[in-house]
Amino acid sequence: MRTIGMHMTRRRQGYSTQTRSGAPESHQIRSYAELQKQLHNDLLVQHPEWIDSDGSCPTCDEYDRRLAQIISMFEAAHQHA
């Protein structure tokens, strides 16, 4: 069964993914790498029109790049604190 149409909401313990059927799928995000992977996968599910015929997703890659920049800024600020 394929899930179509998901959105994520931030909660204290992690992220809850909500399907259009209303059934929540909760999971704990434990690292930035997991967060990046989850966001990438969610973008692919939410925006299949962004996927090229060869399976690549340049728009998703740009989101991944921007998120990596933001994460590195937070990590650098945390190390200097």
Sequence and secondary structure as in RCSB ss.txt:
>XXXX:A:sequence
MRTIGMHMTRRRQGYSTQTRSGAPESHQIRSYAELQKQLHNDLLVQHPEWIDSDGSCPTCDEYDRRLAQIISMFE
AAHQHA
>XXXX:A:secstr
     EEEEE SSSEEEEETTS EEEE   SHHHHHHHHHHHHHHH GGGS TTS  HHHHHHHHHHHHHHHHHH
HHHHH 
